[in-house]
Amino acid sequence: MRKRAAAASEIVPKLRERLLTRSAIEWERILVDTVPCSIVRPVEDLFDHPQVMAEGIMSTIPHEVLGSYRGVAKPISFGRTPSPEPFCAPLYGQDTERLRQG
């Protein structure tokens, strides 16, 4: 690490020049098995990312007004406790009367 830091002025320009020869996605595909790396993606890409899909993190959630939308199904998992089924937030005022009645 110290040797790399000491030679940074020589190494960094060469590295930048080499990295410009391919897109970030290409480099990720090339390096992902040997170098921990990932490109910065827009949040929209999260929904269809292979890892997110493999983990079952996103789900289609039914909604009374919208029909359905894609959202977080289970933000965390517990080893012995099943996660609740995904659900949407209540509509504005949906629970007002029930809460008033206590």
Jmol script that loads the backbone (N, CA, C; Angstrom):
load data "model"
ATOM      1  N   MET A   1       0.824  -1.183   0.000  1.00  0.00           N
ATOM      2  CA  MET A   1       0.000   0.000   0.000  1.00  0.00           C
ATOM      3  C   MET A   1       0.878   1.261   0.000  1.00  0.00           C
ATOM      4  N   ARG A   2       1.886   1.258   0.830  1.00  0.00           N
ATOM      5  CA  ARG A   2       2.771   2.444   0.884  1.00  0.00           C
ATOM      6  C   ARG A   2       3.508   2.648  -0.429  1.00  0.00           C
ATOM      7  N   LYS A   3       3.935   1.544  -1.042  1.00  0.00           N
ATOM      8  CA  LYS A   3       4.643   1.663  -2.317  1.00  0.00           C
ATOM      9  C   LYS A   3       3.717   2.229  -3.394  1.00  0.00           C
ATOM     10  N   ARG A   4       2.461   1.767  -3.381  1.00  0.00           N
ATOM     11  CA  ARG A   4       1.497   2.299  -4.362  1.00  0.00           C
ATOM     12  C   ARG A   4       1.258   3.786  -4.113  1.00  0.00           C
ATOM     13  N   ALA A   5       1.097   4.156  -2.849  1.00  0.00           N
ATOM     14  CA  ALA A   5       0.864   5.567  -2.518  1.00  0.00           C
ATOM     15  C   ALA A   5       2.060   6.410  -2.935  1.00  0.00           C
ATOM     16  N   ALA A   6       3.253   5.907  -2.722  1.00  0.00           N
ATOM     17  CA  ALA A   6       4.459   6.649  -3.089  1.00  0.00           C
ATOM     18  C   ALA A   6       4.571   6.819  -4.608  1.00  0.00           C
ATOM     19  N   ALA A   7       4.042   5.849  -5.358  1.00  0.00           N
ATOM     20  CA  ALA A   7       4.137   5.910  -6.821  1.00  0.00           C
ATOM     21  C   ALA A   7       2.823   6.369  -7.461  1.00  0.00           C
ATOM     22  N   ALA A   8       1.928   6.946  -6.670  1.00  0.00           N
ATOM     23  CA  ALA A   8       0.609   7.340  -7.175  1.00  0.00           C
ATOM     24  C   ALA A   8       0.695   8.274  -8.380  1.00  0.00           C
ATOM     25  N   SER A   9       1.612   9.196  -8.374  1.00  0.00           N
ATOM     26  CA  SER A   9       1.706  10.142  -9.493  1.00  0.00           C
ATOM     27  C   SER A   9       2.058   9.431 -10.804  1.00  0.00           C
ATOM     28  N   GLU A  10       2.655   8.273 -10.719  1.00  0.00           N
ATOM     29  CA  GLU A  10       2.984   7.487 -11.909  1.00  0.00           C
ATOM     30  C   GLU A  10       1.859   6.487 -12.234  1.00  0.00           C
ATOM     31  N   ILE A  11       1.308   5.872 -11.205  1.00  0.00           N
ATOM     32  CA  ILE A  11       0.310   4.820 -11.399  1.00  0.00           C
ATOM     33  C   ILE A  11      -1.057   5.376 -11.817  1.00  0.00           C
ATOM     34  N   VAL A  12      -1.539   6.403 -11.142  1.00  0.00           N
ATOM     35  CA  VAL A  12      -2.904   6.907 -11.367  1.00  0.00           C
ATOM     36  C   VAL A  12      -3.132   7.348 -12.807  1.00  0.00           C
ATOM     37  N   PRO A  13      -2.256   8.133 -13.430  1.00  0.00           N
ATOM     38  CA  PRO A  13      -2.499   8.501 -14.839  1.00  0.00           C
ATOM     39  C   PRO A  13      -2.578   7.285 -15.764  1.00  0.00           C
ATOM     40  N   LYS A  14      -1.735   6.284 -15.534  1.00  0.00           N
ATOM     41  CA  LYS A  14      -1.767   5.071 -16.364  1.00  0.00           C
ATOM     42  C   LYS A  14      -3.072   4.307 -16.143  1.00  0.00           C
ATOM     43  N   LEU A  15      -3.491   4.233 -14.907  1.00  0.00           N
ATOM     44  CA  LEU A  15      -4.724   3.541 -14.576  1.00  0.00           C
ATOM     45  C   LEU A  15      -5.919   4.258 -15.217  1.00  0.00           C
ATOM     46  N   ARG A  16      -5.970   5.568 -15.087  1.00  0.00           N
ATOM     47  CA  ARG A  16      -7.066   6.339 -15.692  1.00  0.00           C
ATOM     48  C   ARG A  16      -7.099   6.153 -17.205  1.00  0.00           C
ATOM     49  N   GLU A  17      -5.940   6.191 -17.826  1.00  0.00           N
ATOM     50  CA  GLU A  17      -5.857   6.021 -19.279  1.00  0.00           C
ATOM     51  C   GLU A  17      -6.405   4.658 -19.682  1.00  0.00           C
ATOM     52  N   ARG A  18      -6.034   3.634 -18.948  1.00  0.00           N
ATOM     53  CA  ARG A  18      -6.499   2.274 -19.249  1.00  0.00           C
ATOM     54  C   ARG A  18      -8.005   2.141 -19.009  1.00  0.00           C
ATOM     55  N   LEU A  19      -8.506   2.727 -17.923  1.00  0.00           N
ATOM     56  CA  LEU A  19      -9.929   2.631 -17.608  1.00  0.00           C
ATOM     57  C   LEU A  19     -10.799   3.314 -18.653  1.00  0.00           C
ATOM     58  N   LEU A  20     -10.279   4.322 -19.324  1.00  0.00           N
ATOM     59  CA  LEU A  20     -11.037   5.023 -20.363  1.00  0.00           C
ATOM     60  C   LEU A  20     -11.233   4.197 -21.633  1.00  0.00           C
ATOM     61  N   THR A  21     -10.568   3.044 -21.725  1.00  0.00           N
ATOM     62  CA  THR A  21     -10.675   2.214 -22.927  1.00  0.00           C
ATOM     63  C   THR A  21     -11.956   1.385 -22.964  1.00  0.00           C
ATOM     64  N   ARG A  22     -12.694   1.321 -21.842  1.00  0.00           N
ATOM     65  CA  ARG A  22     -13.939   0.551 -21.780  1.00  0.00           C
ATOM     66  C   ARG A  22     -14.959   1.310 -20.938  1.00  0.00           C
ATOM     67  N   SER A  23     -16.203   0.903 -21.047  1.00  0.00           N
ATOM     68  CA  SER A  23     -17.247   1.515 -20.214  1.00  0.00           C
ATOM     69  C   SER A  23     -17.175   0.945 -18.802  1.00  0.00           C
ATOM     70  N   ALA A  24     -17.832   1.621 -17.877  1.00  0.00           N
ATOM     71  CA  ALA A  24     -17.863   1.153 -16.490  1.00  0.00           C
ATOM     72  C   ALA A  24     -18.523  -0.220 -16.401  1.00  0.00           C
ATOM     73  N   ILE A  25     -19.569  -0.428 -17.173  1.00  0.00           N
ATOM     74  CA  ILE A  25     -20.252  -1.730 -17.155  1.00  0.00           C
ATOM     75  C   ILE A  25     -19.324  -2.828 -17.655  1.00  0.00           C
ATOM     76  N   GLU A  26     -18.547  -2.549 -18.697  1.00  0.00           N
ATOM     77  CA  GLU A  26     -17.596  -3.548 -19.204  1.00  0.00           C
ATOM     78  C   GLU A  26     -16.551  -3.881 -18.142  1.00  0.00           C
ATOM     79  N   TRP A  27     -16.009  -2.860 -17.484  1.00  0.00           N
ATOM     80  CA  TRP A  27     -15.008  -3.101 -16.446  1.00  0.00           C
ATOM     81  C   TRP A  27     -15.597  -3.893 -15.287  1.00  0.00           C
ATOM     82  N   GLU A  28     -16.814  -3.596 -14.937  1.00  0.00           N
ATOM     83  CA  GLU A  28     -17.441  -4.354 -13.854  1.00  0.00           C
ATOM     84  C   GLU A  28     -17.530  -5.838 -14.235  1.00  0.00           C
ATOM     85  N   ARG A  29     -17.961  -6.117 -15.441  1.00  0.00           N
ATOM     86  CA  ARG A  29     -18.058  -7.516 -15.897  1.00  0.00           C
ATOM     87  C   ARG A  29     -16.696  -8.205 -15.888  1.00  0.00           C
ATOM     88  N   ILE A  30     -15.668  -7.482 -16.268  1.00  0.00           N
ATOM     89  CA  ILE A  30     -14.318  -8.051 -16.327  1.00  0.00           C
ATOM     90  C   ILE A  30     -13.757  -8.274 -14.917  1.00  0.00           C
ATOM     91  N   LEU A  31     -13.957  -7.315 -14.035  1.00  0.00           N
ATOM     92  CA  LEU A  31     -13.290  -7.334 -12.732  1.00  0.00           C
ATOM     93  C   LEU A  31     -14.085  -7.975 -11.598  1.00  0.00           C
ATOM     94  N   VAL A  32     -15.379  -8.117 -11.744  1.00  0.00           N
ATOM     95  CA  VAL A  32     -16.244  -8.461 -10.617  1.00  0.00           C
ATOM     96  C   VAL A  32     -15.843  -9.754  -9.899  1.00  0.00           C
ATOM     97  N   ASP A  33     -15.295 -10.730 -10.589  1.00  0.00           N
ATOM     98  CA  ASP A  33     -14.914 -11.985  -9.937  1.00  0.00           C
ATOM     99  C   ASP A  33     -13.586 -11.917  -9.203  1.00  0.00           C
ATOM    100  N   THR A  34     -12.785 -10.890  -9.485  1.00  0.00           N
ATOM    101  CA  THR A  34     -11.463 -10.810  -8.855  1.00  0.00           C
ATOM    102  C   THR A  34     -11.229  -9.541  -8.045  1.00  0.00           C
ATOM    103  N   VAL A  35     -11.994  -8.499  -8.357  1.00  0.00           N
ATOM    104  CA  VAL A  35     -11.824  -7.215  -7.674  1.00  0.00           C
ATOM    105  C   VAL A  35     -13.192  -6.774  -7.144  1.00  0.00           C
ATOM    106  N   PRO A  36     -13.329  -6.545  -5.837  1.00  0.00           N
ATOM    107  CA  PRO A  36     -14.620  -6.052  -5.345  1.00  0.00           C
ATOM    108  C   PRO A  36     -14.920  -4.698  -5.988  1.00  0.00           C
ATOM    109  N   CYS A  37     -15.967  -4.654  -6.810  1.00  0.00           N
ATOM    110  CA  CYS A  37     -16.277  -3.410  -7.501  1.00  0.00           C
ATOM    111  C   CYS A  37     -17.722  -3.406  -7.949  1.00  0.00           C
ATOM    112  N   SER A  38     -18.220  -2.232  -8.193  1.00  0.00           N
ATOM    113  CA  SER A  38     -19.558  -2.055  -8.744  1.00  0.00           C
ATOM    114  C   SER A  38     -19.655  -0.634  -9.266  1.00  0.00           C
ATOM    115  N   ILE A  39     -20.346  -0.487 -10.380  1.00  0.00           N
ATOM    116  CA  ILE A  39     -20.541   0.865 -10.896  1.00  0.00           C
ATOM    117  C   ILE A  39     -21.647   1.545 -10.099  1.00  0.00           C
ATOM    118  N   VAL A  40     -21.669   2.838 -10.150  1.00  0.00           N
ATOM    119  CA  VAL A  40     -22.747   3.601  -9.526  1.00  0.00           C
ATOM    120  C   VAL A  40     -23.906   3.585 -10.502  1.00  0.00           C
ATOM    121  N   ARG A  41     -25.031   3.099 -10.025  1.00  0.00           N
ATOM    122  CA  ARG A  41     -26.201   2.964 -10.888  1.00  0.00           C
ATOM    123  C   ARG A  41     -27.316   3.891 -10.417  1.00  0.00           C
ATOM    124  N   PRO A  42     -28.200   4.275 -11.339  1.00  0.00           N
ATOM    125  CA  PRO A  42     -29.380   5.044 -10.914  1.00  0.00           C
ATOM    126  C   PRO A  42     -30.315   4.133 -10.121  1.00  0.00           C
ATOM    127  N   VAL A  43     -31.094   4.702  -9.245  1.00  0.00           N
ATOM    128  CA  VAL A  43     -31.971   3.927  -8.372  1.00  0.00           C
ATOM    129  C   VAL A  43     -32.940   3.057  -9.181  1.00  0.00           C
ATOM    130  N   GLU A  44     -33.326   3.477 -10.367  1.00  0.00           N
ATOM    131  CA  GLU A  44     -34.245   2.701 -11.187  1.00  0.00           C
ATOM    132  C   GLU A  44     -33.678   1.329 -11.524  1.00  0.00           C
ATOM    133  N   ASP A  45     -32.349   1.222 -11.636  1.00  0.00           N
ATOM    134  CA  ASP A  45     -31.717  -0.058 -11.965  1.00  0.00           C
ATOM    135  C   ASP A  45     -31.825  -1.064 -10.828  1.00  0.00           C
ATOM    136  N   LEU A  46     -32.087  -0.595  -9.633  1.00  0.00           N
ATOM    137  CA  LEU A  46     -32.201  -1.470  -8.470  1.00  0.00           C
ATOM    138  C   LEU A  46     -33.261  -2.542  -8.681  1.00  0.00           C
ATOM    139  N   PHE A  47     -34.388  -2.176  -9.277  1.00  0.00           N
ATOM    140  CA  PHE A  47     -35.516  -3.085  -9.405  1.00  0.00           C
ATOM    141  C   PHE A  47     -35.191  -4.355 -10.184  1.00  0.00           C
ATOM    142  N   ASP A  48     -34.326  -4.253 -11.185  1.00  0.00           N
ATOM    143  CA  ASP A  48     -34.023  -5.404 -12.034  1.00  0.00           C
ATOM    144  C   ASP A  48     -32.609  -5.933 -11.864  1.00  0.00           C
ATOM    145  N   HIS A  49     -31.902  -5.498 -10.828  1.00  0.00           N
ATOM    146  CA  HIS A  49     -30.538  -5.978 -10.609  1.00  0.00           C
ATOM    147  C   HIS A  49     -30.586  -7.459 -10.238  1.00  0.00           C
ATOM    148  N   PRO A  50     -29.729  -8.290 -10.838  1.00  0.00           N
ATOM    149  CA  PRO A  50     -29.757  -9.736 -10.570  1.00  0.00           C
ATOM    150  C   PRO A  50     -29.660 -10.100  -9.086  1.00  0.00           C
ATOM    151  N   GLN A  51     -28.838  -9.394  -8.326  1.00  0.00           N
ATOM    152  CA  GLN A  51     -28.695  -9.719  -6.903  1.00  0.00           C
ATOM    153  C   GLN A  51     -29.975  -9.393  -6.133  1.00  0.00           C
ATOM    154  N   VAL A  52     -30.581  -8.271  -6.449  1.00  0.00           N
ATOM    155  CA  VAL A  52     -31.838  -7.874  -5.793  1.00  0.00           C
ATOM    156  C   VAL A  52     -32.931  -8.893  -6.124  1.00  0.00           C
ATOM    157  N   MET A  53     -32.971  -9.329  -7.370  1.00  0.00           N
ATOM    158  CA  MET A  53     -33.965 -10.314  -7.771  1.00  0.00           C
ATOM    159  C   MET A  53     -33.715 -11.657  -7.092  1.00  0.00           C
ATOM    160  N   ALA A  54     -32.440 -12.064  -7.014  1.00  0.00           N
ATOM    161  CA  ALA A  54     -32.101 -13.344  -6.379  1.00  0.00           C
ATOM    162  C   ALA A  54     -32.463 -13.361  -4.899  1.00  0.00           C
ATOM    163  N   GLU A  55     -32.339 -12.225  -4.238  1.00  0.00           N
ATOM    164  CA  GLU A  55     -32.652 -12.132  -2.815  1.00  0.00           C
ATOM    165  C   GLU A  55     -34.139 -11.929  -2.549  1.00  0.00           C
ATOM    166  N   GLY A  56     -34.920 -11.667  -3.601  1.00  0.00           N
ATOM    167  CA  GLY A  56     -36.355 -11.437  -3.433  1.00  0.00           C
ATOM    168  C   GLY A  56     -36.666 -10.169  -2.655  1.00  0.00           C
ATOM    169  N   ILE A  57     -35.811  -9.156  -2.800  1.00  0.00           N
ATOM    170  CA  ILE A  57     -35.967  -7.913  -2.037  1.00  0.00           C
ATOM    171  C   ILE A  57     -37.128  -7.068  -2.563  1.00  0.00           C
ATOM    172  N   MET A  58     -37.334  -7.061  -3.860  1.00  0.00           N
ATOM    173  CA  MET A  58     -38.396  -6.251  -4.449  1.00  0.00           C
ATOM    174  C   MET A  58     -39.598  -7.135  -4.772  1.00  0.00           C
ATOM    175  N   SER A  59     -40.761  -6.518  -4.789  1.00  0.00           N
ATOM    176  CA  SER A  59     -41.989  -7.251  -5.065  1.00  0.00           C
ATOM    177  C   SER A  59     -43.001  -6.311  -5.713  1.00  0.00           C
ATOM    178  N   THR A  60     -43.992  -6.895  -6.354  1.00  0.00           N
ATOM    179  CA  THR A  60     -45.119  -6.111  -6.844  1.00  0.00           C
ATOM    180  C   THR A  60     -46.138  -6.055  -5.716  1.00  0.00           C
ATOM    181  N   ILE A  61     -46.477  -4.850  -5.302  1.00  0.00           N
ATOM    182  CA  ILE A  61     -47.351  -4.644  -4.148  1.00  0.00           C
ATOM    183  C   ILE A  61     -48.703  -4.127  -4.641  1.00  0.00           C
ATOM    184  N   PRO A  62     -49.792  -4.820  -4.261  1.00  0.00           N
ATOM    185  CA  PRO A  62     -51.112  -4.352  -4.685  1.00  0.00           C
ATOM    186  C   PRO A  62     -51.478  -3.050  -3.977  1.00  0.00           C
ATOM    187  N   HIS A  63     -52.147  -2.165  -4.703  1.00  0.00           N
ATOM    188  CA  HIS A  63     -52.547  -0.880  -4.136  1.00  0.00           C
ATOM    189  C   HIS A  63     -53.966  -0.565  -4.581  1.00  0.00           C
ATOM    190  N   GLU A  64     -54.773  -0.135  -3.654  1.00  0.00           N
ATOM    191  CA  GLU A  64     -56.190   0.129  -3.888  1.00  0.00           C
ATOM    192  C   GLU A  64     -56.433   1.181  -4.979  1.00  0.00           C
ATOM    193  N   VAL A  65     -55.596   2.186  -5.044  1.00  0.00           N
ATOM    194  CA  VAL A  65     -55.786   3.281  -6.003  1.00  0.00           C
ATOM    195  C   VAL A  65     -54.909   3.102  -7.241  1.00  0.00           C
ATOM    196  N   LEU A  66     -53.659   2.742  -7.044  1.00  0.00           N
ATOM    197  CA  LEU A  66     -52.707   2.637  -8.152  1.00  0.00           C
ATOM    198  C   LEU A  66     -52.827   1.338  -8.931  1.00  0.00           C
ATOM    199  N   GLY A  67     -53.433   0.346  -8.345  1.00  0.00           N
ATOM    200  CA  GLY A  67     -53.461  -0.986  -8.950  1.00  0.00           C
ATOM    201  C   GLY A  67     -52.346  -1.814  -8.352  1.00  0.00           C
ATOM    202  N   SER A  68     -51.123  -1.475  -8.692  1.00  0.00           N
ATOM    203  CA  SER A  68     -49.954  -2.113  -8.080  1.00  0.00           C
ATOM    204  C   SER A  68     -48.718  -1.291  -8.420  1.00  0.00           C
ATOM    205  N   TYR A  69     -47.664  -1.525  -7.660  1.00  0.00           N
ATOM    206  CA  TYR A  69     -46.378  -0.876  -7.919  1.00  0.00           C
ATOM    207  C   TYR A  69     -45.279  -1.775  -7.395  1.00  0.00           C
ATOM    208  N   ARG A  70     -44.075  -1.540  -7.856  1.00  0.00           N
ATOM    209  CA  ARG A  70     -42.936  -2.325  -7.386  1.00  0.00           C
ATOM    210  C   ARG A  70     -42.288  -1.594  -6.224  1.00  0.00           C
ATOM    211  N   GLY A  71     -42.022  -2.338  -5.167  1.00  0.00           N
ATOM    212  CA  GLY A  71     -41.418  -1.745  -3.982  1.00  0.00           C
ATOM    213  C   GLY A  71     -40.671  -2.789  -3.169  1.00  0.00           C
ATOM    214  N   VAL A  72     -40.184  -2.381  -2.033  1.00  0.00           N
ATOM    215  CA  VAL A  72     -39.403  -3.264  -1.167  1.00  0.00           C
ATOM    216  C   VAL A  72     -40.323  -4.297  -0.534  1.00  0.00           C
ATOM    217  N   ALA A  73     -40.002  -5.568  -0.731  1.00  0.00           N
ATOM    218  CA  ALA A  73     -40.799  -6.658  -0.174  1.00  0.00           C
ATOM    219  C   ALA A  73     -40.343  -6.974   1.239  1.00  0.00           C
ATOM    220  N   LYS A  74     -39.039  -7.058   1.409  1.00  0.00           N
ATOM    221  CA  LYS A  74     -38.494  -7.378   2.733  1.00  0.00           C
ATOM    222  C   LYS A  74     -37.134  -6.705   2.881  1.00  0.00           C
ATOM    223  N   PRO A  75     -37.087  -5.616   3.613  1.00  0.00           N
ATOM    224  CA  PRO A  75     -35.818  -4.909   3.759  1.00  0.00           C
ATOM    225  C   PRO A  75     -34.796  -5.707   4.574  1.00  0.00           C
ATOM    226  N   ILE A  76     -35.261  -6.578   5.469  1.00  0.00           N
ATOM    227  CA  ILE A  76     -34.370  -7.431   6.239  1.00  0.00           C
ATOM    228  C   ILE A  76     -34.998  -8.815   6.361  1.00  0.00           C
ATOM    229  N   SER A  77     -34.175  -9.804   6.616  1.00  0.00           N
ATOM    230  CA  SER A  77     -34.659 -11.165   6.824  1.00  0.00           C
ATOM    231  C   SER A  77     -34.160 -11.663   8.168  1.00  0.00           C
ATOM    232  N   PHE A  78     -34.999 -12.423   8.837  1.00  0.00           N
ATOM    233  CA  PHE A  78     -34.627 -13.038  10.101  1.00  0.00           C
ATOM    234  C   PHE A  78     -34.474 -14.537   9.870  1.00  0.00           C
ATOM    235  N   GLY A  79     -33.536 -15.146  10.558  1.00  0.00           N
ATOM    236  CA  GLY A  79     -33.246 -16.560  10.345  1.00  0.00           C
ATOM    237  C   GLY A  79     -34.406 -17.489  10.634  1.00  0.00           C
ATOM    238  N   ARG A  80     -35.106 -17.300  11.726  1.00  0.00           N
ATOM    239  CA  ARG A  80     -36.167 -18.231  12.118  1.00  0.00           C
ATOM    240  C   ARG A  80     -37.567 -17.637  12.055  1.00  0.00           C
ATOM    241  N   THR A  81     -37.677 -16.372  11.727  1.00  0.00           N
ATOM    242  CA  THR A  81     -38.980 -15.707  11.696  1.00  0.00           C
ATOM    243  C   THR A  81     -39.311 -15.319  10.265  1.00  0.00           C
ATOM    244  N   PRO A  82     -40.444 -15.775   9.752  1.00  0.00           N
ATOM    245  CA  PRO A  82     -40.787 -15.395   8.374  1.00  0.00           C
ATOM    246  C   PRO A  82     -41.088 -13.897   8.271  1.00  0.00           C
ATOM    247  N   SER A  83     -40.727 -13.329   7.151  1.00  0.00           N
ATOM    248  CA  SER A  83     -41.005 -11.912   6.902  1.00  0.00           C
ATOM    249  C   SER A  83     -42.489 -11.742   6.616  1.00  0.00           C
ATOM    250  N   PRO A  84     -43.058 -10.590   6.960  1.00  0.00           N
ATOM    251  CA  PRO A  84     -44.469 -10.366   6.613  1.00  0.00           C
ATOM    252  C   PRO A  84     -44.615 -10.206   5.102  1.00  0.00           C
ATOM    253  N   GLU A  85     -45.801 -10.456   4.611  1.00  0.00           N
ATOM    254  CA  GLU A  85     -46.088 -10.220   3.193  1.00  0.00           C
ATOM    255  C   GLU A  85     -45.979  -8.722   2.936  1.00  0.00           C
ATOM    256  N   PRO A  86     -45.497  -8.314   1.767  1.00  0.00           N
ATOM    257  CA  PRO A  86     -45.403  -6.886   1.464  1.00  0.00           C
ATOM    258  C   PRO A  86     -46.792  -6.238   1.468  1.00  0.00           C
ATOM    259  N   PHE A  87     -46.856  -5.007   1.932  1.00  0.00           N
ATOM    260  CA  PHE A  87     -48.120  -4.282   1.953  1.00  0.00           C
ATOM    261  C   PHE A  87     -47.851  -2.815   1.694  1.00  0.00           C
ATOM    262  N   CYS A  88     -48.864  -2.133   1.192  1.00  0.00           N
ATOM    263  CA  CYS A  88     -48.702  -0.707   0.899  1.00  0.00           C
ATOM    264  C   CYS A  88     -49.077   0.114   2.127  1.00  0.00           C
ATOM    265  N   ALA A  89     -48.670   1.358   2.125  1.00  0.00           N
ATOM    266  CA  ALA A  89     -49.037   2.280   3.204  1.00  0.00           C
ATOM    267  C   ALA A  89     -50.535   2.548   3.124  1.00  0.00           C
ATOM    268  N   PRO A  90     -51.169   2.839   4.255  1.00  0.00           N
ATOM    269  CA  PRO A  90     -52.605   3.136   4.208  1.00  0.00           C
ATOM    270  C   PRO A  90     -52.870   4.416   3.423  1.00  0.00           C
ATOM    271  N   LEU A  91     -54.054   4.476   2.848  1.00  0.00           N
ATOM    272  CA  LEU A  91     -54.476   5.685   2.151  1.00  0.00           C
ATOM    273  C   LEU A  91     -54.699   6.796   3.174  1.00  0.00           C
ATOM    274  N   TYR A  92     -54.656   8.021   2.727  1.00  0.00           N
ATOM    275  CA  TYR A  92     -54.876   9.158   3.615  1.00  0.00           C
ATOM    276  C   TYR A  92     -56.255   9.031   4.263  1.00  0.00           C
ATOM    277  N   GLY A  93     -56.289   9.003   5.560  1.00  0.00           N
ATOM    278  CA  GLY A  93     -57.540   8.933   6.304  1.00  0.00           C
ATOM    279  C   GLY A  93     -58.137   7.542   6.431  1.00  0.00           C
ATOM    280  N   GLN A  94     -57.498   6.544   5.874  1.00  0.00           N
ATOM    281  CA  GLN A  94     -58.036   5.185   5.864  1.00  0.00           C
ATOM    282  C   GLN A  94     -58.327   4.654   7.269  1.00  0.00           C
ATOM    283  N   ASP A  95     -57.484   4.958   8.225  1.00  0.00           N
ATOM    284  CA  ASP A  95     -57.639   4.418   9.572  1.00  0.00           C
ATOM    285  C   ASP A  95     -58.172   5.435  10.590  1.00  0.00           C
ATOM    286  N   THR A  96     -58.543   6.608  10.131  1.00  0.00           N
ATOM    287  CA  THR A  96     -58.937   7.687  11.043  1.00  0.00           C
ATOM    288  C   THR A  96     -60.095   7.278  11.943  1.00  0.00           C
ATOM    289  N   GLU A  97     -61.142   6.739  11.348  1.00  0.00           N
ATOM    290  CA  GLU A  97     -62.334   6.405  12.142  1.00  0.00           C
ATOM    291  C   GLU A  97     -62.030   5.291  13.151  1.00  0.00           C
ATOM    292  N   ARG A  98     -61.304   4.303  12.726  1.00  0.00           N
ATOM    293  CA  ARG A  98     -60.948   3.196  13.622  1.00  0.00           C
ATOM    294  C   ARG A  98     -60.109   3.695  14.789  1.00  0.00           C
ATOM    295  N   LEU A  99     -59.203   4.607  14.527  1.00  0.00           N
ATOM    296  CA  LEU A  99     -58.348   5.152  15.586  1.00  0.00           C
ATOM    297  C   LEU A  99     -59.150   6.036  16.558  1.00  0.00           C
ATOM    298  N   ARG A 100     -60.132   6.755  16.043  1.00  0.00           N
ATOM    299  CA  ARG A 100     -60.977   7.590  16.915  1.00  0.00           C
ATOM    300  C   ARG A 100     -61.776   6.718  17.883  1.00  0.00           C
ATOM    301  N   GLN A 101     -62.200   5.571  17.405  1.00  0.00           N
ATOM    302  CA  GLN A 101     -63.015   4.685  18.240  1.00  0.00           C
ATOM    303  C   GLN A 101     -62.166   3.955  19.282  1.00  0.00           C
ATOM    304  N   GLY A 102     -60.842   3.971  19.080  1.00  0.00           N
ATOM    305  CA  GLY A 102     -59.902   3.421  20.047  1.00  0.00           C
ATOM    306  C   GLY A 102     -59.912   1.969  20.088  1.00  0.00           C
TER     307      GLY A 102
END
end "model"
wireframe off; spacefill off
backbone 0.3
color backbone group
